[in-house]
């Protein structure tokens, strides 16, 4: 999967689904259920998921700040 394909696929993943997948990846790696090569691949996927989750949280924070500013009568 190319970086662009991975990015497009990640955009469709919800925050909750990403966290669930991250939890599963961590469990597999910690339990040694997968080979080294697969561990590296899963680690890379996990890092992509973390980046995606941070992006979602950043957007949510901006929305909250905007709503708070509007509630206080500040215009943006």
Secondary structure, DSSP 8 states (H G I E B T S, - for coil): --HHHHHHHHHTS-HHHHHHHHHHHHHHHHHT-S-HHHHHHHHHHHHHHHHHHHHHHHHHHHHHHHHHHHHTT---
